[in-house]
Amino acid sequence: MLKEAYDFRDESEALYKLIEPLNEADYDRVTLFKDWTINDVLQHLHFFNYAADLTRTDEEEFKRAYAELSKVRTETDSIVIATDHMLKGLKGIALRDAWRDYYVEMAENFYNEDPKRRLIWVGPTMSARSSISARLMETWSHAQEVYDLLGAERVNTDRIKSIVVIGINTFGWTFINRKEPIPGPVPHIRLTAPSGAIWEWNAENETDRIEGDAAEFCQVVAQTRNIADTKLQVSGDIATRWMSVAQCFAGIPRTPPAPGTRHINRTPA
């Protein structure tokens, strides 16, 4: 059984409850994430939920759908346009409801999967556990721009632990992806969970350490905040370099947001 599947569902449900009161026009409001609208965010989450689920049920259809997405993305130089194409312009409240119906059923199906089953993806294969954890991470990170836009203070739970783990596990990949040598030793991580529990990883390291709030660590590795906009305590050259470029999601190297550019809207309309 995959507990992470229900964590994915519950994180999706938290975003659903946030946007449920919105009217149709609100979905065109622009966030601080690359000028994406709420529609763009939901389309992105919905399509890639569908793609991840296809890797479990129909590998050939996944390959076909991803090839079509990639073709349109190359032609338009826009993942937003490509995703809109794949969803045939589905937007607004209809999109919200389709996204919700799908993630609820998808979570049940993943919950009953073999956690170790290998699933194809756009890069290397991954376990079913890693696949649904990645969907949790994507949902949590892209939801942040919606929380920010609407001026809502997020209430996190310990289900973000899976995101922390992804962040730590992609330490080496962050540097490989940038064609840089992997530095060592790996920094010691000591974080305070939303519940108040202390989470620790890696051997004690007096030189390179990262300490602080687990949610802020997730924000940095998912690039929803610059490290300078958190209270994380970072010491050592390796830890400092990692936190300046950390990237726990797939794709080409991305530059984290500049300091002060991602924040809660204190005067939401």
Secondary structure, DSSP 8 states (H G I E B T S, - for coil): --HHHHHHHHHHHHHHHHHTT--GGGGG-B-SSTT-BHHHHHHHHHHHHHHHHHHHH-HHHHHHHHHHHHHHHHHHT-HHHHHHHHTTT--HHHHHHHHHHHHHHHHHHHHTS-TT-EE--SSS-EEHHHHHHHHHHHHHHHHHHHHHHHT------GGGHHHHHHHHHTHHHHHHHTT----SS--EEEEE-TTS-EEEESS--SSSEEEEEHHHHHHHHTTSS-GGGS--EEESHHHHHHHHH---SSSS------TTSS---SS--
